[in-house]
Amino acid sequence: MSANLDIDRLRAETPACADLIHFNNAGAALMPDAVADAIRAHLELERRIGGYEAADAAERELDDFYTAFADLLGCASDEIAYIENATRAWDMAFYAIPFKEGDLIVTAEAEYASNYIAFLQMAKRRGVKIQVVRSDASGAVDVAELERIVSAGGVRLIAITHVPTQGGLVNPAAEIGRIARANGVLYLLDACQSVGQMPMNVGDIQCDMLSGTGRKFLRGPRGTGFLYVRKGILDQLEPPFLDMQAADIDSAGGYRMAAGAMRFENWESFIAGRIGLRAAVRYALEIGLQSIQERTFALADQLRVELTRIPGVTVRDLGREKCGIVTFTKEGEEPDAIKRRLARHRINVSVSRARYATLDLGKRGLPAVVRASVHYYNTSDEVGRFCDVLRSS
């Protein structure tokens, strides 16, 4: 594992680590003191002087939100928008595309169900077509098949989830981006589970739009999200709704959209949450995303190895490259029962259900899997204790 991280310090800055094994970081990671303190400080300021005045006083932090995300994703600060959650961020990008009848949306078998529901709605509303790229032998997007589909023409959008919610799979985002850019196809990447646990550079990935959340591996507050939109495609998009943050009324009685990605924002927003998310990004950048990835992936690899040694347990992760999300089932014990049993030992996990990923888990005949998501603040000893409890009946 990476020797670059001061784990004792990082755990001390996360008080809950002292008495809780939290393997639920793909759902909501434990918040460090620096993030919680930033949120509390702004809420206290709002309490004392009022919401508008507190926002004015926090101008520097609010401006730095965009700079922090630009540093995190390798883009310009005006290509970032603050959105209230990851789902709405993805929606703002997707529903901004002016689809026409017959346009083809290409996605993957492991796509998140919420996104697929939006595809179905667009098919009903505009007559678009949906094509699901088969997975390769590893379970990742079959890049060769994707290239054949795109080369045939008619593709308006490639929409892929980078790290699916139901397992450790990391889809080949940059290879997909190469195909999209070479063919002039829009590329929307759902990075909800990947931003914060691995380095992400939108220039290298070549995505046009990327959505994400604050509450997962970034360790920010729940109810916060973000959207990256490449400047070069703004003239192809019309946000599904506009307000006075996103546009102005012009002198001719029409409207003029804000420059850059701000046209995707709402005027009213959770200011303390934005400040907390900015603090979370700065915290991750200080630690270093490469170091975070190395430790997180190594802990997950250790967990997978130890799980395979437990009778009746089957690890369900797909892909050549696997991340910090580990999923498994245990013969004779339902995932929800496992979650409840682990909770009695102060161990947090979650359950991913087929309804979240119908094309993937449904195809594999898995109604549900236990999802244990490690992060850099977890330890090898916690992996061992987790497996000891899981092994017991």
C-alpha positions as CSV (number, residue, x, y, z in Angstrom):
1,M,0.0,0.0,0.0
2,S,1.1,3.6,-0.5
3,A,3.4,4.8,2.2
4,N,2.6,8.5,1.3
5,L,-0.4,8.8,3.6
6,D,-0.4,9.6,7.3
7,I,-3.3,7.3,8.1
8,D,-3.1,8.0,11.8
9,R,-3.6,11.7,11.1
10,L,-6.3,11.1,8.6
11,R,-8.2,8.8,11.0
12,A,-7.8,11.3,13.8
13,E,-9.4,13.9,11.6
14,T,-12.4,11.6,11.1
15,P,-13.6,10.9,14.7
16,A,-16.1,8.2,13.7
17,C,-13.1,6.0,12.7
18,A,-12.4,5.3,16.4
19,D,-15.4,3.0,16.9
20,L,-16.9,2.3,13.5
21,I,-15.8,0.2,10.5
22,H,-17.3,2.2,7.7
23,F,-17.3,0.2,4.4
24,N,-20.0,2.3,2.9
25,N,-18.0,5.0,1.1
26,A,-19.7,4.5,-2.2
27,G,-22.9,5.5,-0.5
28,A,-21.6,8.3,1.8
29,A,-18.1,8.4,3.1
30,L,-17.3,9.6,6.6
31,M,-16.8,13.4,6.6
32,P,-13.5,14.8,7.8
33,D,-13.4,17.5,10.4
34,A,-12.2,20.1,7.9
35,V,-15.4,19.6,5.9
36,A,-17.8,19.5,8.8
37,D,-16.2,22.6,10.4
38,A,-16.6,24.5,7.1
39,I,-20.3,23.7,7.0
40,R,-20.9,24.4,10.6
41,A,-19.1,27.7,10.4
42,H,-21.2,29.0,7.6
43,L,-24.4,27.8,9.1
44,E,-23.5,29.6,12.3
45,L,-22.7,32.7,10.2
46,E,-26.1,32.5,8.6
47,R,-27.7,32.1,12.0
48,R,-26.0,35.3,13.3
49,I,-26.2,37.7,10.3
50,G,-28.6,36.2,7.8
51,G,-28.3,34.1,4.6
52,Y,-27.6,36.8,2.0
53,E,-25.1,38.5,4.2
54,A,-23.3,35.2,5.0
55,A,-23.1,34.4,1.3
56,D,-21.5,37.8,0.7
57,A,-19.0,37.2,3.4
58,A,-18.1,33.8,1.9
59,E,-17.4,35.2,-1.5
60,R,-13.8,33.9,-1.6
61,E,-14.8,30.3,-0.7
62,L,-17.7,30.3,-3.1
63,D,-15.4,31.5,-5.9
64,D,-12.8,29.0,-5.0
65,F,-15.4,26.2,-5.4
66,Y,-15.0,26.5,-9.2
67,T,-11.2,26.8,-9.0
68,A,-11.0,23.7,-6.7
69,F,-13.0,21.6,-9.1
70,A,-10.9,22.9,-12.1
71,D,-7.8,21.7,-10.2
72,L,-9.5,18.4,-9.5
73,L,-10.7,17.6,-13.0
74,G,-8.1,19.4,-15.1
75,C,-10.5,21.9,-16.7
76,A,-11.3,25.6,-16.7
77,S,-13.2,27.0,-13.7
78,D,-16.0,28.3,-15.9
79,E,-16.7,24.8,-17.1
80,I,-17.9,23.8,-13.6
81,A,-21.4,24.2,-12.2
82,Y,-22.7,23.6,-8.7
83,I,-25.8,21.4,-8.7
84,E,-27.8,20.1,-5.8
85,N,-27.0,16.4,-6.4
86,A,-25.4,14.0,-8.9
87,T,-28.7,12.9,-10.4
88,R,-29.8,16.4,-11.2
89,A,-26.4,17.2,-12.5
90,W,-26.6,14.3,-14.9
91,D,-30.2,15.3,-15.8
92,M,-29.2,18.9,-16.6
93,A,-26.6,17.7,-19.1
94,F,-28.7,14.9,-20.6
95,Y,-31.9,16.9,-21.1
96,A,-30.0,19.8,-22.5
97,I,-29.2,17.8,-25.7
98,P,-31.6,18.6,-28.6
99,F,-32.4,15.0,-29.5
100,K,-34.3,14.3,-32.8
101,E,-36.3,11.3,-33.8
102,G,-34.0,8.5,-34.8
103,D,-31.0,9.7,-32.8
104,L,-29.1,6.9,-31.2
105,I,-28.1,6.8,-27.5
106,V,-25.4,4.3,-26.8
107,T,-24.9,3.0,-23.3
108,A,-23.5,0.0,-21.4
109,E,-25.0,-3.1,-19.7
110,A,-23.8,-1.8,-16.3
111,E,-25.6,1.6,-16.7
112,Y,-27.3,3.0,-13.6
113,A,-31.1,2.5,-13.7
114,S,-31.9,6.2,-13.1
115,N,-30.0,7.1,-16.3
116,Y,-31.6,4.4,-18.3
117,I,-35.1,5.6,-17.2
118,A,-34.1,9.0,-18.7
119,F,-33.2,7.2,-22.0
120,L,-36.6,5.5,-22.0
121,Q,-38.4,8.8,-21.4
122,M,-36.5,10.4,-24.2
123,A,-37.3,7.5,-26.5
124,K,-41.0,8.0,-25.7
125,R,-40.8,11.8,-25.9
126,R,-38.6,12.3,-29.0
127,G,-38.4,8.9,-30.7
128,V,-34.7,8.3,-30.0
129,K,-33.3,4.8,-30.1
130,I,-31.2,3.1,-27.4
131,Q,-28.4,0.6,-28.0
132,V,-26.7,-1.2,-25.3
133,V,-23.1,-2.1,-25.9
134,R,-22.3,-5.6,-24.8
135,S,-19.7,-6.2,-22.1
136,D,-16.4,-7.8,-23.0
137,A,-15.2,-11.0,-21.3
138,S,-14.1,-9.0,-18.2
139,G,-17.5,-7.3,-17.8
140,A,-16.4,-3.9,-19.0
141,V,-17.7,-2.0,-22.0
142,D,-16.6,-3.8,-25.2
143,V,-14.6,-1.0,-26.8
144,A,-14.3,-2.8,-30.2
145,E,-18.1,-3.2,-30.4
146,L,-18.6,0.4,-29.3
147,E,-16.3,1.5,-32.1
148,R,-18.3,-0.5,-34.7
149,I,-21.6,1.0,-33.5
150,V,-20.3,4.5,-33.6
151,S,-18.6,4.1,-37.0
152,A,-22.0,3.0,-38.5
153,G,-23.3,6.5,-37.8
154,G,-26.5,8.0,-36.3
155,V,-25.1,8.1,-32.7
156,R,-26.0,11.3,-30.9
157,L,-24.7,10.5,-27.4
158,I,-22.5,8.0,-25.6
159,A,-23.6,7.9,-22.0
160,I,-21.6,5.6,-19.7
161,T,-21.3,5.2,-16.0
162,H,-17.5,5.2,-15.2
163,V,-17.8,3.1,-12.0
164,P,-21.2,1.3,-11.7
165,T,-23.0,1.4,-8.4
166,Q,-23.2,-2.5,-8.2
167,G,-19.5,-3.4,-8.2
168,G,-15.8,-2.7,-8.5
169,L,-15.8,-2.4,-12.3
170,V,-13.9,0.6,-13.8
171,N,-15.1,1.2,-17.3
172,P,-12.4,2.3,-19.9
173,A,-13.5,5.9,-19.9
174,A,-10.6,7.3,-21.9
175,E,-10.9,4.7,-24.6
176,I,-14.5,5.5,-24.9
177,G,-13.6,9.2,-25.1
178,R,-11.2,8.6,-27.9
179,I,-14.0,7.0,-30.0
180,A,-16.5,9.7,-29.2
181,R,-14.1,12.6,-30.0
182,A,-12.9,11.0,-33.2
183,N,-16.5,10.6,-34.5
184,G,-17.9,13.9,-33.2
185,V,-20.3,12.2,-30.8
186,L,-21.3,13.8,-27.5
187,Y,-20.0,11.9,-24.5
188,L,-21.6,12.1,-21.0
189,L,-19.8,10.4,-18.2
190,D,-21.5,9.6,-14.9
191,A,-18.5,9.8,-12.5
192,C,-20.6,9.6,-9.3
193,Q,-18.5,6.7,-7.9
194,S,-15.1,7.6,-9.4
195,V,-14.4,11.3,-8.6
196,G,-12.6,11.3,-5.2
197,Q,-11.2,7.8,-5.3
198,M,-8.9,8.1,-8.4
199,P,-7.3,10.9,-10.4
200,M,-9.7,12.3,-13.1
201,N,-8.7,14.5,-15.9
202,V,-11.4,15.4,-18.4
203,G,-8.9,16.3,-21.0
204,D,-7.4,12.8,-20.9
205,I,-10.8,11.2,-20.8
206,Q,-12.1,13.4,-23.6
207,C,-15.7,13.5,-22.2
208,D,-17.9,16.5,-23.0
209,M,-19.9,16.4,-19.8
210,L,-19.2,14.8,-16.4
211,S,-21.5,14.6,-13.4
212,G,-20.8,13.7,-9.8
213,T,-21.7,14.0,-6.2
214,G,-20.1,15.3,-3.0
215,R,-21.2,12.6,-0.6
216,K,-19.3,9.6,-1.8
217,F,-15.6,9.3,-2.2
218,L,-15.0,13.0,-2.1
219,R,-16.2,12.9,1.6
220,G,-18.4,16.0,1.2
221,P,-21.9,16.7,2.4
222,R,-25.0,15.0,1.1
223,G,-27.2,17.1,-1.1
224,T,-24.3,18.5,-3.2
225,G,-23.2,17.8,-6.7
226,F,-21.3,19.2,-9.7
227,L,-21.3,19.2,-13.4
228,Y,-18.5,19.7,-15.9
229,V,-19.5,20.9,-19.4
230,R,-16.8,21.4,-22.1
231,K,-16.9,25.0,-23.5
232,G,-16.6,23.7,-27.1
233,I,-20.1,22.1,-26.9
234,L,-22.1,24.8,-25.2
235,D,-23.6,26.0,-28.4
236,Q,-25.1,22.5,-28.9
237,L,-27.0,22.5,-25.6
238,E,-30.0,24.2,-24.2
239,P,-30.5,23.6,-20.4
240,P,-33.9,22.1,-19.6
241,F,-34.8,25.1,-17.5
242,L,-33.3,28.5,-16.8
243,D,-33.6,31.1,-14.0
244,M,-31.8,34.3,-13.2
245,Q,-28.6,32.5,-12.2
246,A,-28.5,30.8,-15.6
247,A,-29.7,33.7,-17.8
248,D,-30.6,37.4,-18.1
249,I,-33.5,39.0,-19.9
250,D,-32.1,41.1,-22.8
251,S,-33.1,44.5,-24.1
252,A,-35.1,42.9,-26.9
253,G,-37.3,41.0,-24.5
254,G,-35.5,37.7,-25.0
255,Y,-32.9,36.0,-22.8
256,R,-29.2,35.6,-22.9
257,M,-27.7,32.5,-21.2
258,A,-24.8,32.9,-18.7
259,A,-21.4,32.3,-20.0
260,G,-19.9,28.9,-19.3
261,A,-21.4,26.1,-17.2
262,M,-23.1,28.6,-14.9
263,R,-26.1,28.4,-17.2
264,F,-26.8,25.0,-15.7
265,E,-27.1,26.3,-12.1
266,N,-30.0,27.4,-10.0
267,W,-29.9,30.8,-8.3
268,E,-31.0,29.4,-5.0
269,S,-28.7,26.7,-3.6
270,F,-27.3,25.2,-0.4
271,I,-24.5,27.7,0.3
272,A,-23.1,25.8,3.3
273,G,-23.1,22.6,1.3
274,R,-21.1,24.3,-1.5
275,I,-18.6,25.6,0.9
276,G,-18.4,22.1,2.5
277,L,-17.9,20.5,-0.9
278,R,-15.2,23.0,-1.8
279,A,-13.4,22.0,1.5
280,A,-13.8,18.3,0.6
281,V,-12.1,18.9,-2.8
282,R,-9.3,20.9,-1.3
283,Y,-8.8,18.1,1.4
284,A,-8.6,15.4,-1.3
285,L,-6.2,17.5,-3.4
286,E,-3.9,18.0,-0.4
287,I,-3.8,14.3,0.2
288,G,-3.3,13.5,-3.5
289,L,-5.6,11.6,-5.7
290,Q,-2.9,9.2,-6.9
291,S,-2.1,8.2,-3.2
292,I,-5.8,7.9,-2.5
293,Q,-6.3,5.5,-5.4
294,E,-3.3,3.4,-4.6
295,R,-4.3,2.8,-1.0
296,T,-8.0,2.4,-1.7
297,F,-7.5,0.0,-4.5
298,A,-5.0,-2.0,-2.5
299,L,-7.3,-2.3,0.5
300,A,-10.1,-3.5,-1.9
301,D,-7.8,-6.1,-3.4
302,Q,-7.0,-7.3,0.1
303,L,-10.7,-7.5,0.9
304,R,-11.5,-9.5,-2.2
305,V,-8.7,-12.0,-1.5
306,E,-9.8,-12.5,2.1
307,L,-13.5,-12.8,1.0
308,T,-12.6,-15.7,-1.3
309,R,-11.3,-17.6,1.7
310,I,-14.7,-17.5,3.5
311,P,-16.9,-20.6,2.8
312,G,-20.0,-19.8,0.8
313,V,-18.8,-16.2,-0.2
314,T,-18.6,-15.3,-3.8
315,V,-17.1,-12.0,-4.9
316,R,-19.2,-10.4,-7.7
317,D,-17.0,-7.7,-9.0
318,L,-16.3,-7.4,-12.8
319,G,-13.7,-5.7,-14.9
320,R,-10.0,-5.9,-15.6
321,E,-9.4,-2.8,-13.4
322,K,-11.2,-2.9,-10.1
323,C,-11.7,0.0,-7.7
324,G,-12.6,0.4,-4.0
325,I,-16.1,-0.9,-4.3
326,V,-16.3,-4.6,-3.4
327,T,-19.5,-6.7,-3.9
328,F,-20.3,-10.2,-2.8
329,T,-23.0,-12.7,-1.9
330,K,-23.0,-15.4,0.8
331,E,-24.7,-18.7,0.3
332,G,-27.6,-19.2,2.7
333,E,-27.7,-15.5,3.9
334,E,-29.5,-12.7,2.1
335,P,-27.6,-9.4,1.6
336,D,-30.0,-7.5,3.8
337,A,-29.5,-10.0,6.6
338,I,-25.7,-9.6,6.3
339,K,-26.1,-5.9,6.4
340,R,-28.1,-6.1,9.6
341,R,-25.7,-8.6,11.2
342,L,-22.7,-6.5,10.4
343,A,-24.4,-3.3,11.8
344,R,-24.8,-5.0,15.2
345,H,-21.0,-5.1,15.2
346,R,-20.7,-1.4,14.2
347,I,-19.8,-2.3,10.6
348,N,-21.5,-0.3,7.9
349,V,-22.1,-1.7,4.4
350,S,-24.9,-1.3,1.9
351,V,-26.9,-3.4,-0.5
352,S,-27.1,-2.9,-4.2
353,R,-30.2,-4.3,-5.8
354,A,-31.1,-5.4,-9.3
355,R,-33.5,-2.5,-9.7
356,Y,-30.5,-0.2,-9.5
357,A,-28.8,-2.0,-12.4
358,T,-31.4,-4.1,-14.2
359,L,-29.3,-4.8,-17.3
360,D,-26.4,-6.0,-15.3
361,L,-27.5,-7.7,-12.0
362,G,-30.7,-8.9,-13.6
363,K,-28.8,-10.5,-16.5
364,R,-26.5,-12.2,-13.9
365,G,-29.5,-13.5,-11.9
366,L,-28.5,-11.5,-8.8
367,P,-31.4,-9.9,-7.0
368,A,-29.0,-8.1,-4.7
369,V,-25.4,-8.0,-3.6
370,V,-23.6,-6.7,-0.5
371,R,-21.5,-3.6,-1.3
372,A,-18.5,-3.0,0.9
373,S,-16.6,0.1,-0.2
374,V,-13.3,0.8,1.4
375,H,-11.5,4.2,1.4
376,Y,-8.1,5.4,2.3
377,Y,-8.9,5.9,6.0
378,N,-9.8,2.2,6.4
379,T,-7.1,-0.2,7.6
380,S,-5.9,-3.7,6.9
381,D,-7.0,-4.6,10.5
382,E,-10.5,-3.5,9.7
383,V,-10.5,-5.7,6.6
384,G,-9.6,-8.6,8.8
385,R,-12.2,-7.8,11.5
386,F,-14.8,-7.4,8.8
387,C,-14.1,-10.9,7.4
388,D,-14.0,-12.4,10.9
389,V,-17.5,-11.1,11.6
390,L,-18.7,-12.1,8.2
391,R,-17.3,-15.6,8.7
392,S,-19.1,-16.1,12.0
393,S,-22.8,-17.2,12.0
